[in-house]
Amino acid sequence: MAELVVALDFKDAASALSTARTLRGAAPWMKVGLELFTAEGPKMIAGLKDMGFKVFLDLKFFDIPNTVQGAVRSAARLGVDMVNIHALGGQRMAEAAMAGCLEGALPGQEPPLVLAVTMLTSMAAGDLPVPGAPGPSEMALDLAVKAKQYGLNGVVCSGLEVERIKASCGSAFACLTPGIRPAASEAGDQRRVVTPAQAVRSGSDFLVVGRPITGAERPEEAARAIIEEMNRAR
């Protein structure tokens, strides 16, 4: 069953936690990304866990295997439920990430899911700085197959790519889809977007939604409306 992940793309903990507080009971997951984590650090994770949320730490690790292993180990020790790395890091980096995940898992808790970022949903055909490169969707599928072979739990991809990835990697291989926009919302800087209903019908396991919820006058009502659309699509 697909789950909603709210992207807390704020500049400071006070704003993020205030919004998260209004979403208790409306959304099960919160996402902490680069800007917020860089500004506030591990205390953001602790604050959200204290509220009862599952936490996706979205830092997109991409470095030498030893460094990524240590970073994922540290993330797991914070108690996060999901973390991501770049699929382009290759097999040794992916295997190091999985090792770090197991090393840092808290006693009595499941290790966090480790997902591989395929192609950013802000990228469209022509954005890749490589002449003659295949389109983002084709690259996403190839990277997803590799991530499955490397032993990762799933991938971050556009909802446009989920069906083909599930067909190639199996239904248990998790697909987290950013770039989710309700029909009435503007795409902003996203390019390969789908609605919540389209993502669910394609087989997405996690739907990441930020501004359509956090920028709404009543975030909890916006979140519930998206969850209702997800439920109808099932």
Order of alpha helices (4+ residues) and beta strands (2+ residues): beta-alpha-beta-alpha-alpha-beta-alpha-beta-alpha-beta-alpha-beta-alpha-beta-alpha-beta-alpha-alpha
